[in-house]
Amino acid sequence: MKANSQFDYIIVGSGLSGLHLSYSFLNDKYFENHKILIIDKLDSIKEDNFFSFWERGIGKWDSIIKNKWSKGKFFSKYGEINMDFSSYNYKTLISSDFSKYVKDKLKKNKNFKFVKDTVLKIRNEKNNIIVVGNKRNYQASHVFDSSIQNKIKKELYNHPSLKQHFLGWVVKTKNNEFDEKSFVFMDYRIRDKNKTAFTYVLPLKKNKALIEYTYFSKDVCKKKVYEDYLKKYLIKYYNDPDYEIIKSEFGVIPMTSYPFYKNSTKNITKIGAAGGWIKPSSGYSFKICEINSLKIIDNIKKGKKLSIKPKKKYQFLDKILLGVLSEYNHKGEIIFYKMIKRNSTSNVLRFLYEKSSLFEEIKIIISLRSIDFVKVFIKSIFRKAL
Ligand SMILES: Cc1cc2nc3c(=O)[nH]c(=O)nc-3n(C[C@H](O)[C@H](O)[C@H](O)COP(=O)(O)OP(=O)(O)OC[C@H]3O[C@@H](n4cnc5c(N)ncnc54)[C@H](O)[C@@H]3O)c2cc1C
């Protein structure tokens, strides 16, 4: 019998990655006699954000998704592209629905325990891991940790990196302005000329949509900058001055090639953003958290190492793409145009989830050919040699 404070696994953080991992433990009979503690400094998430992802066919979150699309659009001054999402549907859900759905299921199982506490430190002690909380200490043989220390947050930007920063509004229009069947993946027609910046539109109903103005750049803008672009977009493309803003969401997501996996140890695995589970070149993490959680479950059962190291080829490609976007930040429009125009949507989506074949990767690299990539590639070799 284990002491009250002793667990098989402790998960620090009940955000996106902590809940994906907990849910994967819950759904695997192998762990039905394991005691799992989930510690979070907050009772529940403060914000209701839209989380979007793509997947093949029916998925485990279909009962809580707000909408899904099999068609998308890409707009730029180089042309308009119809994107085919019929193989990988693009889906969106609300973060609090996801959290409630998973937590309700976990709370029905006596092996899972939730504690509200702030984790101050995690240390190794005689093959046991001690999680030092603000209120008390907890012990487990393995800890999965989604908290990020401040010193790491500062380090992120010493590697090729950008920030994905955006302001989104859920708007309601008087007339039926939106096509519910098709969403806008990226629209560069109204943009900050010096940066990679675009509008993203998720139609939720005929008269309701989430519209976001998004940057992939070094620095966050003043709120008014995003607001002005959103207003311009709404007037120019939907022609409805009487729209109502129902909700707004603001986010800053790190896009970095920092090697997060190096912060994991034998018995402490960093997960989520802290483990590098955000795709550096796109900022997407919802599905990656699900995929990596299942990989961890599988690795435990096979007695393999638990930290998930990205494959070298993806690390390299992300680094080059981030390097090009950092040095030539205004060129995102042409880079993404070439990538989407010259490859099938399914190929691009598989590439972004690191599921592409070598042939598909070569095709993407060839499609992006430009002198900027060559320059950044040579620079990266030169930096390594120094
Ligand atoms: C507005 C917005 C929209 C987004 N949209 C998308 C999207 O469409 N698709 C997508 O894939 N991603 C999206 N993201 C990104 C996504 O939210 C993050 O990448 C993801 O939440 C990272 O998961 P995580 O588990 O690492 O962190 P979090 O979800 O932030 O969870 C970390 C948890 O750990 C807890 N915690 C932290 N430190 C401690 C501590 N010391 N002690 C105890 N608890 C602690 C926190 O309270 C938190 O609950 C969006 C982000 C924002 C802000």
Ligand as a Chemical Component Dictionary entry (heavy atoms), coordinates in Angstrom:
data_LIG
# 
_chem_comp.id                   LIG 
_chem_comp.type                 NON-POLYMER 
_chem_comp.pdbx_formal_charge   0 
_chem_comp.three_letter_code    LIG 
# 
loop_
_chem_comp_atom.comp_id 
_chem_comp_atom.atom_id 
_chem_comp_atom.alt_atom_id 
_chem_comp_atom.type_symbol 
_chem_comp_atom.charge 
_chem_comp_atom.model_Cartn_x 
_chem_comp_atom.model_Cartn_y 
_chem_comp_atom.model_Cartn_z 
_chem_comp_atom.pdbx_ordinal 
LIG C1  C1  C 0 -5.402 32.206 -27.277 1  
LIG C2  C2  C 0 -4.660 30.948 -27.613 2  
LIG C3  C3  C 0 -5.096 30.156 -28.683 3  
LIG C4  C4  C 0 -4.386 28.987 -29.027 4  
LIG N1  N1  N 0 -4.835 28.242 -30.075 5  
LIG C5  C5  C 0 -4.212 27.082 -30.367 6  
LIG C6  C6  C 0 -4.689 26.265 -31.421 7  
LIG O1  O1  O 0 -5.650 26.624 -32.105 8  
LIG N2  N2  N 0 -4.071 25.080 -31.666 9  
LIG C7  C7  C 0 -3.004 24.670 -30.931 10 
LIG O2  O2  O 0 -2.488 23.561 -31.190 11 
LIG N3  N3  N 0 -2.497 25.443 -29.940 12 
LIG C8  C8  C 0 -3.086 26.630 -29.640 13 
LIG N4  N4  N 0 -2.600 27.405 -28.627 14 
LIG C9  C9  C 0 -1.367 27.008 -27.968 15 
LIG C10 C10 C 0 -1.648 26.079 -26.829 16 
LIG O3  O3  O 0 -2.557 26.660 -25.942 17 
LIG C11 C11 C 0 -0.357 25.785 -26.061 18 
LIG O4  O4  O 0 0.625  25.392 -26.968 19 
LIG C12 C12 C 0 -0.612 24.681 -25.070 20 
LIG O5  O5  O 0 -1.556 25.129 -24.105 21 
LIG C13 C13 C 0 0.652  24.229 -24.375 22 
LIG O6  O6  O 0 0.291  23.195 -23.508 23 
LIG P1  P1  P 0 1.000  23.015 -22.100 24 
LIG O7  O7  O 0 0.389  21.873 -21.433 25 
LIG O8  O8  O 0 2.453  23.032 -22.285 26 
LIG O9  O9  O 0 0.701  24.375 -21.333 27 
LIG P2  P2  P 0 -0.628 24.891 -20.692 28 
LIG O10 O10 O 0 -1.808 24.463 -21.468 29 
LIG O11 O11 O 0 -0.407 26.357 -20.498 30 
LIG O12 O12 O 0 -0.682 24.163 -19.278 31 
LIG C14 C14 C 0 0.302  24.334 -18.286 32 
LIG C15 C15 C 0 -0.398 24.149 -16.931 33 
LIG O13 O13 O 0 0.601  24.060 -15.919 34 
LIG C16 C16 C 0 0.220  24.835 -14.815 35 
LIG N5  N5  N 0 1.453  25.230 -14.134 36 
LIG C17 C17 C 0 2.466  25.958 -14.649 37 
LIG N6  N6  N 0 3.451  26.106 -13.731 38 
LIG C18 C18 C 0 3.056  25.437 -12.637 39 
LIG C19 C19 C 0 3.638  25.206 -11.359 40 
LIG N7  N7  N 0 4.850  25.702 -11.039 41 
LIG N8  N8  N 0 2.947  24.486 -10.446 42 
LIG C20 C20 C 0 1.725  23.976 -10.743 43 
LIG N9  N9  N 0 1.112  24.148 -11.947 44 
LIG C21 C21 C 0 1.779  24.871 -12.869 45 
LIG C22 C22 C 0 -0.563 26.000 -15.401 46 
LIG O14 O14 O 0 -1.464 26.551 -14.452 47 
LIG C23 C23 C 0 -1.286 25.326 -16.572 48 
LIG O15 O15 O 0 -2.569 24.869 -16.213 49 
LIG C24 C24 C 0 -3.259 28.598 -28.287 50 
LIG C25 C25 C 0 -2.827 29.396 -27.206 51 
LIG C26 C26 C 0 -3.510 30.555 -26.885 52 
LIG C27 C27 C 0 -3.016 31.396 -25.725 53 
# 
loop_
_chem_comp_bond.comp_id 
_chem_comp_bond.atom_id_1 
_chem_comp_bond.atom_id_2 
_chem_comp_bond.value_order 
_chem_comp_bond.pdbx_ordinal 
LIG C1  C2  SING 1  
LIG C2  C3  SING 2  
LIG C2  C26 DOUB 3  
LIG C3  C4  DOUB 4  
LIG C4  N1  SING 5  
LIG C4  C24 SING 6  
LIG N1  C5  DOUB 7  
LIG C5  C6  SING 8  
LIG C5  C8  SING 9  
LIG C6  O1  DOUB 10 
LIG C6  N2  SING 11 
LIG N2  C7  SING 12 
LIG C7  O2  DOUB 13 
LIG C7  N3  SING 14 
LIG N3  C8  DOUB 15 
LIG C8  N4  SING 16 
LIG N4  C9  SING 17 
LIG N4  C24 SING 18 
LIG C9  C10 SING 19 
LIG C10 O3  SING 20 
LIG C10 C11 SING 21 
LIG C11 O4  SING 22 
LIG C11 C12 SING 23 
LIG C12 O5  SING 24 
LIG C12 C13 SING 25 
LIG C13 O6  SING 26 
LIG O6  P1  SING 27 
LIG P1  O7  DOUB 28 
LIG P1  O8  SING 29 
LIG P1  O9  SING 30 
LIG O9  P2  SING 31 
LIG P2  O10 DOUB 32 
LIG P2  O11 SING 33 
LIG P2  O12 SING 34 
LIG O12 C14 SING 35 
LIG C14 C15 SING 36 
LIG C15 O13 SING 37 
LIG C15 C23 SING 38 
LIG O13 C16 SING 39 
LIG C16 N5  SING 40 
LIG C16 C22 SING 41 
LIG N5  C17 SING 42 
LIG N5  C21 SING 43 
LIG C17 N6  DOUB 44 
LIG N6  C18 SING 45 
LIG C18 C19 SING 46 
LIG C18 C21 DOUB 47 
LIG C19 N7  SING 48 
LIG C19 N8  DOUB 49 
LIG N8  C20 SING 50 
LIG C20 N9  DOUB 51 
LIG N9  C21 SING 52 
LIG C22 O14 SING 53 
LIG C22 C23 SING 54 
LIG C23 O15 SING 55 
LIG C24 C25 DOUB 56 
LIG C25 C26 SING 57 
LIG C26 C27 SING 58 
# 
